Amino acid sequence: MLKFQYFKKELLFNFPAKTSRGSISKKDCFIVSVFDAENPEVIGYGECNTLKGLSIDHFEDYELRLKALIETLNEHKVTLEDLPEFIDKDLYPSFYFAIETALLDLSNGGFKKIYDNAFYKGESIPINGLVWMGDKSFMKEQIDQKLNKGFDCIKMKIGALDFDQELSLLKYIRSQYSSNDITLRVDANGAFPVEEALEKLNRLSEFEIHSIEQPIWPKQLEEMSSLCDATPIPIALDEELIGVEEHLQEELLDIVKPQYIILKPALIGGLEASSKWIKIAEERNIPWWMTSALESNIGLNAIAQFTANYKIDKPHGLGTGQLYHNNFASPLEVNNGEIFYNKALEWDINNDL
């Protein structure tokens, strides 16, 4: 008989992380564990992760709902195959991601091996270096740090500063590095008003931008479709995919016809749900990449291992584990713009941190 438990952990940022939706300096996560009562030493772990203002299941009574789910799971013999009977991934994507990951971990021996693939065995995945919003000097400092650490793909949050200041930062990067040296991605988090979006995209295009994530707020499909058709910069859907029920996914991509999609498993229903998005995107020749959503190293590990199940042909957004000064110790390391799993290091997961 499987037994599920959970504990809460407050993650503390190294600095206030600012987006166009506001600034955060700490974040709660819930870690789910599962073990067989006959072999309690072997434990699988997963992470419940939500973001206020973005996740569809960031409820005020989130912990009470999680506790009720854990009690229900403990009353039944739950397997990965019948998990959909107990959790509605459309309503509780973060719960599904956590339980799914924990069961996969347990099935592979409780070694944090979600998938036995190249990443778990030590092969690296290229990632983008994330530059957070702040004043001009803070953002310039981050850019210089990322470049000095060997990143050749930089993602810059935009939409909170004066737009001309943000353009000057991009101009600074391009004055130092050409598009052959550095790939530039920008993430607007839906900050552009619809009536200003195309003009802003035209101004951004001067700096040879690889892509822009979610230039306008989601759920404006006709406007986003028109923007994707006219844009001088490839558009990547991000928030647009959150809360979209499975039977509407194909319709969304057929209407909008984005240049890319970006997948955040905890926000869209887990790893299997991400696989389905990838399948329908690839059927339409729409490239994709994975991005973590401020998870601890437990969730980040699962996403990185999932990513390695596919051909790695571009940088992914898997560097956010470095944001916290009290993250779980893990074998995850970032070096020279790549993340890898260093088996010489050990995990330290407990609820006292």
C-alpha positions in Angstrom: 0.0 0.0 0.0 1.4 3.4 -1.0 1.5 6.2 1.5 1.6 9.9 0.6 2.8 12.7 2.7 3.7 16.4 2.2 5.5 19.3 3.8 5.8 23.0 3.1 8.9 24.9 2.4 9.4 28.7 2.1 12.0 29.4 -0.6 13.9 32.7 -0.2 15.2 34.6 -3.2 18.7 35.9 -3.4 17.2 39.2 -4.6 13.6 40.5 -5.2 12.6 38.9 -8.5 10.6 41.5 -10.5 8.4 40.8 -13.5 5.7 42.9 -15.1 3.3 41.3 -12.7 5.1 42.5 -9.6 8.1 41.6 -7.3 8.6 38.6 -5.1 11.2 37.8 -2.5 9.9 34.5 -1.1 7.8 31.7 -2.4 6.0 28.7 -0.8 6.3 25.3 -2.3 4.8 22.0 -1.1 6.9 18.8 -1.4 5.0 15.5 -1.8 6.6 12.2 -0.8 5.3 8.6 -1.5 6.6 5.3 -0.3 5.4 1.7 -0.1 4.4 0.9 3.5 6.4 -2.4 3.2 9.5 -0.6 2.1 9.5 2.9 3.7 13.1 3.6 3.0 12.5 4.0 -0.7 10.8 7.4 -1.2 9.7 9.3 -4.3 9.4 13.1 -4.3 7.5 15.6 -6.3 6.8 19.3 -6.0 3.6 21.3 -6.0 4.4 24.6 -7.5 2.1 27.6 -8.2 2.6 31.2 -9.1 0.2 33.9 -7.8 -1.6 35.6 -10.7 -0.5 33.0 -13.2 -1.4 29.4 -12.0 -5.0 28.5 -12.3 -4.8 26.6 -9.0 -3.2 29.2 -6.7 -6.1 29.0 -4.3 -6.3 30.7 -0.9 -7.0 27.3 0.7 -4.3 25.5 -1.4 -2.8 23.6 1.5 -6.2 22.4 2.7 -7.0 21.1 -0.8 -3.6 19.4 -0.9 -4.2 17.8 2.5 -7.6 16.5 1.3 -6.0 15.0 -1.8 -3.3 13.3 0.2 -5.9 11.8 2.5 -7.9 10.5 -0.6 -4.8 9.0 -2.2 -3.9 7.3 1.1 -7.4 5.6 1.1 -6.9 4.0 -2.3 -4.3 2.0 -4.1 -3.2 4.7 -6.6 -0.9 4.0 -9.6 0.4 6.3 -12.2 -2.1 4.9 -14.8 -5.2 5.7 -12.7 -4.0 9.0 -11.4 -6.5 10.9 -13.7 -9.3 9.3 -11.7 -8.1 11.2 -8.6 -6.7 14.5 -9.9 -8.3 16.7 -12.5 -5.1 18.1 -14.2 -7.1 20.9 -15.8 -8.2 22.2 -12.4 -5.1 21.1 -10.3 -2.1 21.1 -12.7 0.4 21.6 -9.8 -1.0 18.7 -7.8 -0.9 16.4 -10.9 2.7 17.4 -11.6 3.8 16.7 -8.1 2.1 13.3 -7.7 3.1 12.2 -11.2 6.7 13.1 -10.5 6.7 11.4 -7.1 5.3 8.2 -8.5 7.8 8.2 -11.3 10.7 8.7 -8.9 9.4 5.9 -6.6 9.0 3.5 -9.6 12.7 4.1 -10.5 14.0 3.3 -7.0 13.6 6.7 -5.2 16.9 8.0 -6.5 15.4 11.2 -8.0 15.7 9.4 -11.3 12.5 10.4 -13.0 13.7 9.1 -16.4 16.7 6.9 -17.0 18.1 9.0 -19.8 21.2 10.9 -20.9 20.7 13.9 -18.6 20.5 11.6 -15.5 23.7 9.9 -16.7 25.5 13.2 -16.9 24.9 14.8 -20.3 24.2 18.6 -20.2 21.4 20.7 -21.5 22.1 24.2 -22.8 20.0 26.8 -21.0 19.3 30.5 -21.3 20.7 33.0 -18.8 17.8 34.8 -17.2 18.1 38.5 -16.6 15.5 39.9 -14.2 13.8 43.3 -14.2 15.3 46.0 -12.1 16.9 49.4 -12.6 19.3 49.8 -15.5 22.5 49.2 -13.4 21.1 46.0 -11.9 20.1 44.6 -15.2 23.4 45.5 -16.8 25.2 43.8 -13.9 23.2 40.6 -14.5 23.8 40.7 -18.3 27.6 41.1 -17.7 27.5 38.2 -15.2 25.7 35.9 -17.6 28.1 36.7 -20.4 31.1 36.2 -18.2 29.7 32.8 -17.1 29.6 31.5 -20.7 26.0 31.9 -21.6 25.4 32.4 -25.3 21.6 32.7 -24.9 20.2 35.4 -22.7 16.6 35.9 -21.8 15.7 39.3 -20.6 12.5 40.2 -18.7 10.9 43.3 -20.1 7.7 45.3 -19.6 8.2 46.8 -16.1 10.8 49.6 -16.9 10.5 52.5 -19.2 10.5 50.9 -22.7 13.3 53.1 -23.9 15.5 52.0 -21.0 14.9 48.4 -21.9 15.8 49.1 -25.5 19.0 50.8 -24.4 20.0 47.6 -22.5 19.4 45.5 -25.6 21.5 48.1 -27.5 24.3 47.6 -25.0 24.3 43.8 -25.5 24.3 44.2 -29.2 27.1 46.7 -29.0 29.2 44.1 -27.3 28.0 40.9 -29.0 26.5 40.2 -32.4 23.6 37.8 -33.0 26.3 35.3 -34.1 27.8 35.5 -30.6 24.7 35.9 -28.3 21.1 34.8 -28.8 18.7 37.3 -27.3 15.2 36.3 -26.0 12.8 38.6 -24.3 9.8 37.9 -22.1 7.1 40.5 -21.8 4.8 38.4 -19.6 1.8 40.0 -21.4 2.8 43.5 -20.6 2.2 45.2 -24.0 -1.2 46.8 -24.6 -2.7 45.3 -27.7 -2.7 48.7 -29.6 1.0 49.2 -28.9 2.3 45.7 -29.3 3.2 45.7 -33.0 5.0 49.1 -32.7 7.0 47.8 -29.8 7.9 44.6 -31.7 9.1 46.7 -34.6 11.4 48.7 -32.3 12.7 45.5 -30.7 13.4 43.9 -34.0 16.3 46.3 -34.5 18.3 44.2 -32.0 18.0 40.9 -33.8 15.8 39.3 -31.1 15.4 35.5 -31.3 11.9 35.5 -29.9 9.5 37.3 -27.5 7.4 35.4 -25.0 3.8 36.4 -24.6 3.8 40.1 -25.8 0.1 40.6 -24.9 -2.1 39.2 -22.2 -3.5 35.7 -22.9 -7.1 34.9 -24.0 -7.0 37.4 -26.8 -6.8 34.8 -29.5 -7.8 36.9 -32.5 -5.4 39.7 -31.5 -2.6 37.3 -30.8 -3.2 35.6 -34.1 -2.9 38.9 -36.0 0.2 39.7 -34.0 1.8 36.4 -34.9 1.0 37.0 -38.5 2.5 40.5 -38.7 5.3 40.3 -36.2 8.9 41.0 -37.2 10.0 38.9 -34.2 9.0 35.3 -33.6 6.4 35.0 -30.9 6.4 32.3 -28.2 3.2 31.4 -26.4 3.7 30.9 -22.6 0.9 32.1 -20.4 -1.5 31.4 -23.3 -1.2 27.7 -22.7 -2.2 27.8 -19.0 -5.7 26.6 -18.3 -6.4 25.3 -21.8 -8.3 22.1 -21.7 -7.0 19.2 -23.7 -9.7 19.2 -26.3 -9.1 22.9 -27.1 -5.3 22.7 -27.5 -5.3 22.0 -31.2 -7.8 24.7 -31.9 -5.7 27.3 -30.0 -2.6 26.5 -32.1 -4.5 26.4 -35.3 -6.0 29.9 -34.6 -3.0 31.7 -33.3 -0.3 29.9 -35.4 2.6 30.9 -33.0 6.2 30.7 -34.0 7.1 28.8 -30.8 5.4 27.5 -27.6 7.0 27.3 -24.1 6.0 24.6 -21.7 5.8 24.9 -17.9 4.7 21.5 -16.5 3.5 22.6 -13.1 1.2 25.2 -14.8 -0.2 23.1 -17.6 -0.9 19.7 -16.0 2.4 17.9 -15.6 4.8 15.9 -17.7 2.3 13.8 -19.6 0.4 16.9 -20.4 3.6 18.5 -21.7 4.1 15.5 -24.0 0.7 16.1 -25.5 1.4 19.8 -26.2 4.7 18.8 -27.8 3.0 16.2 -30.0 0.4 18.6 -31.4 2.9 21.4 -31.8 5.3 19.2 -33.7 2.5 18.0 -36.0 2.2 21.7 -36.9 5.9 22.3 -37.2 5.9 24.6 -34.2 9.1 24.4 -32.2 9.1 24.4 -28.4 11.2 24.6 -25.3 10.8 23.9 -21.7 11.0 26.4 -18.9 10.9 25.9 -15.1 8.5 28.2 -13.2 10.5 29.1 -10.0 10.4 25.5 -8.7 12.9 24.3 -6.2 15.6 21.8 -7.3 13.0 19.0 -6.9 10.7 20.2 -9.6 13.6 21.5 -11.7 15.2 18.1 -11.7 12.0 16.5 -13.0 11.6 19.1 -15.8 15.2 18.8 -16.9 15.0 15.0 -17.0 11.8 15.2 -19.0 13.4 17.6 -21.4 16.2 15.2 -22.1 13.7 12.6 -23.4 13.6 14.8 -26.6 16.3 16.0 -29.0 18.1 18.9 -27.6 18.5 21.5 -30.4 18.1 24.8 -28.5 18.6 26.3 -25.0 15.9 25.7 -22.5 14.8 27.8 -19.6 16.1 25.6 -16.8 18.3 27.9 -14.7 15.9 29.2 -12.0 17.2 26.8 -9.4 20.0 29.3 -8.7 17.5 31.9 -7.5 17.2 30.7 -3.9 19.7 30.8 -1.1 17.9 28.0 0.7 17.2 25.6 -2.1 17.5 21.8 -1.6 21.0 20.7 -2.0 21.1 18.6 -5.2 23.3 17.2 -8.0 22.0 19.9 -10.4 24.8 22.2 -11.5 25.1 25.0 -14.0 28.4 25.6 -15.8 29.2 27.5 -19.0 25.6 28.1 -19.9 24.5 24.4 -19.4 22.8 22.5 -16.7 23.9 19.0 -15.8 23.4 16.3 -13.2 26.6 15.7 -11.2 26.3 12.3 -9.5 29.2 13.2 -7.3 26.9 15.4 -5.4 24.0 14.3 -3.1 20.5 15.3 -2.5 19.4 16.7 0.9 15.7 16.8 1.2 14.1 17.3 4.6 11.4 19.5 6.1 13.6 21.3 8.6 15.2 23.8 6.1 
